[in-house]
Amino acid sequence: MNNVKAFCFDVFGTVVDWRTGVAREAEYFFLKHGLSDIDPYEFADAWRDLYQPSMQACRSGERPFTRLDVLHRENLETVLANYKLDVGAMDANELETLCSAWHRLDPWPDVISGLTRLKQKYIIAPASNGNIALMANMAKRAHIPWDLILGAEVTQAYKPAPQAYIRMADILAIAPGAICMVAAHNDDLRGARECGLRTAFVPRPTEHGFGQTKDLAAASDWDIIALDFNDLAEQAGC
């Protein structure tokens, strides 16, 4: 790891607890509309289930690259309709507020301290599928100390497409092998490794709730396997 100059991070699930944050705002929305019978966590999961298919349409060329805020809004309307709710009868501003819940997610408890330590020695940046406004708003609210914002809107590619990693290295003017991709998802790290990046796994065993069955442990010999972001910083010499 001596040649590493930058640590770039998956965000949803690795840096922030998307499920709790989305469920919190969904619950408020449903209670306001007298829909207390809808489980906000099940709703958050159903909304998230549309995440990969919507990005795959962009990866495959079925549709042009479309920023995640737009995909999230389309997916929100789909999932509401799946719950037999009349989207057309809902206030557009309230729908937009609910959709922007993804801008107001909370980091896991170890994130700020671990990133602050890493920032002393390395460039740190999100390598997220989230768009720039989403990442900036999230960071401002949660005091996440990024040096800059990278990700899909910058690279015009959704992970794990190779362009998402290769263009990130080009933008930083750093060789792929001098970037360490950090994620709680083995498939993300697999894509990064195939493009020549170094890799670090940090487990988030409750990202999908206490019944989570995927990504509970490292599935390969990643360059770093850490307990949390503070352990990551320790192993990186910070």
C-alpha positions in Angstrom: 0.0 0.0 0.0 3.1 2.3 0.0 2.2 3.7 -3.4 -1.4 4.6 -2.6 -2.2 8.3 -2.9 -6.0 8.3 -2.7 -8.8 6.4 -1.0 -12.1 6.5 -2.9 -15.3 5.3 -1.3 -18.5 3.6 -2.2 -21.1 5.7 -0.3 -24.6 4.1 0.0 -24.1 1.4 2.6 -20.4 1.9 3.0 -20.3 5.5 4.3 -23.9 6.1 5.1 -26.8 4.0 6.4 -29.3 4.5 3.5 -32.0 2.2 4.9 -32.5 3.9 8.2 -32.4 7.4 6.7 -34.9 6.6 3.9 -37.2 4.7 6.2 -37.2 7.6 8.6 -38.4 10.1 6.0 -40.8 7.6 4.4 -42.4 7.1 7.8 -43.0 10.8 8.2 -44.4 11.0 4.7 -46.8 8.1 5.3 -48.0 9.3 8.7 -48.7 12.7 7.3 -51.0 11.1 4.7 -52.6 8.7 7.1 -50.8 5.6 5.7 -49.6 4.2 9.0 -50.1 0.6 7.8 -47.0 0.8 5.4 -43.8 -0.5 6.9 -41.2 2.3 6.1 -38.3 -0.2 6.1 -40.1 -2.5 3.6 -40.7 0.6 1.5 -37.1 1.7 1.7 -36.1 -1.8 0.6 -38.6 -1.8 -2.3 -37.3 1.5 -3.5 -33.7 0.4 -3.2 -34.5 -2.8 -5.2 -35.2 -0.6 -8.2 -31.7 1.0 -7.9 -29.6 -1.5 -9.9 -32.1 -2.2 -12.7 -32.5 1.5 -13.3 -28.7 2.0 -13.6 -28.3 -1.1 -15.7 -30.4 0.6 -18.4 -27.7 3.3 -18.6 -24.9 0.8 -18.4 -26.3 -1.2 -21.3 -26.9 1.8 -23.5 -30.7 1.2 -23.4 -30.9 4.9 -22.3 -28.4 7.7 -22.1 -26.5 8.3 -18.9 -29.1 9.8 -16.4 -28.1 11.2 -13.0 -29.2 9.3 -10.0 -31.6 11.9 -8.7 -33.7 11.4 -11.8 -33.6 7.7 -11.5 -34.5 7.9 -7.8 -37.6 10.0 -8.7 -38.7 7.6 -11.4 -38.2 4.7 -9.0 -40.1 6.5 -6.3 -43.1 6.9 -8.5 -42.9 3.2 -9.5 -42.7 1.9 -5.9 -45.6 4.2 -4.7 -47.7 2.9 -7.6 -46.8 -0.7 -6.6 -48.2 0.2 -3.2 -51.5 1.2 -5.0 -51.0 4.8 -4.2 -52.1 7.5 -6.6 -48.9 9.4 -7.4 -50.8 11.9 -9.6 -52.9 13.0 -6.6 -49.9 13.7 -4.5 -48.3 17.1 -3.9 -45.2 17.4 -6.2 -43.2 19.3 -3.6 -43.9 16.6 -1.0 -42.8 13.9 -3.5 -39.6 15.9 -4.2 -38.9 16.2 -0.5 -39.3 12.4 0.0 -37.1 11.8 -3.1 -34.4 14.0 -1.7 -34.2 11.8 1.5 -31.1 10.3 -0.2 -29.4 13.7 0.3 -29.9 13.5 4.1 -28.5 10.1 5.1 -26.5 9.7 8.2 -22.9 8.3 8.2 -22.1 5.2 10.3 -20.6 6.1 13.7 -17.0 5.4 12.7 -17.0 7.3 9.4 -16.2 10.9 10.3 -13.3 10.0 12.7 -11.9 7.5 10.2 -12.1 9.8 7.2 -10.5 12.7 9.2 -7.6 10.5 10.0 -7.2 9.3 6.4 -7.4 12.8 5.1 -4.2 13.8 6.9 -2.2 11.6 4.5 -4.4 10.7 1.5 -6.8 12.3 -0.9 -10.3 11.1 0.1 -13.3 11.2 -2.2 -16.6 9.5 -2.8 -16.7 7.1 -5.8 -20.4 6.9 -5.7 -23.2 6.3 -8.1 -24.8 9.4 -6.5 -24.7 12.7 -8.4 -22.7 15.7 -7.4 -25.6 17.7 -5.8 -26.6 14.6 -3.8 -23.1 14.0 -2.6 -22.5 17.6 -1.8 -25.7 18.0 0.2 -25.1 14.8 2.1 -21.5 15.9 3.0 -22.5 19.4 4.1 -25.3 18.1 6.3 -23.2 15.2 7.9 -19.8 17.0 7.9 -18.2 14.4 5.7 -14.7 15.8 5.0 -14.2 14.9 1.3 -11.4 16.5 -0.6 -13.5 16.4 -3.8 -16.5 14.7 -5.2 -16.1 11.9 -7.8 -18.6 9.3 -9.0 -21.1 8.6 -11.7 -22.0 12.1 -12.8 -18.3 12.9 -13.1 -17.2 9.7 -14.9 -20.5 9.3 -16.8 -20.6 5.6 -15.8 -22.3 3.6 -13.1 -20.2 1.1 -11.1 -19.2 -1.6 -11.6 -18.7 -0.6 -15.3 -15.0 -0.4 -15.9 -15.2 3.3 -17.0 -16.4 4.2 -13.5 -13.0 3.3 -12.1 -10.7 4.0 -15.1 -12.1 7.6 -15.7 -11.8 8.3 -11.9 -8.1 7.5 -12.1 -7.8 9.7 -15.2 -9.5 12.6 -13.5 -7.2 12.4 -10.5 -4.2 12.0 -12.7 -3.2 9.1 -10.6 -2.4 5.6 -11.8 -5.1 3.1 -10.9 -2.8 1.2 -8.7 -2.3 4.3 -6.5 -6.0 4.5 -5.7 -7.6 2.3 -3.1 -11.3 1.6 -3.6 -13.2 1.2 -0.3 -16.5 -0.6 -0.2 -18.8 -2.8 1.9 -19.7 -4.7 -1.3 -17.6 -7.4 -2.8 -18.8 -6.9 -6.3 -17.7 -3.2 -6.2 -14.3 -4.2 -5.1 -14.1 -6.9 -7.7 -14.8 -4.4 -10.4 -12.2 -2.0 -9.0 -9.6 -4.8 -8.8 -10.2 -5.8 -12.4 -9.3 -2.2 -13.4 -6.1 -2.2 -11.5 -7.2 -0.4 -8.3 -6.2 -1.5 -4.8 -9.1 -2.6 -2.6 -10.3 -2.3 1.0 -13.3 -4.1 2.4 -15.2 -2.7 5.4 -18.3 -4.8 6.5 -21.6 -3.1 7.1 -23.6 -6.2 8.4 -26.8 -4.3 9.0 -26.9 -2.3 5.8 -30.0 -4.3 4.8 -31.3 -4.8 8.3 -30.5 -7.5 10.9 -31.4 -10.3 8.6 -28.7 -9.4 6.0 -27.2 -12.4 4.3 -24.9 -10.7 1.7 -21.5 -9.0 2.1 -21.1 -10.1 5.7 -17.4 -10.8 5.2 -14.7 -10.3 2.6 -15.2 -12.7 -0.4 -11.6 -12.3 -1.6 -8.1 -11.4 -0.4 -8.6 -7.7 -0.7 -5.6 -5.5 0.0 -7.1 -4.3 3.3 -9.9 -6.0 5.3 -10.8 -3.6 8.1 -13.3 -3.7 10.9 -14.4 -0.1 10.3 -13.1 3.2 9.1 -10.9 3.7 12.1 -9.3 0.3 11.6 -8.9 1.2 7.9 -7.1 4.4 8.9 -4.9 2.5 11.3 -3.9 -0.1 8.6 -3.2 2.8 6.2 -0.7 4.3 8.6 -2.9 7.2 9.9 
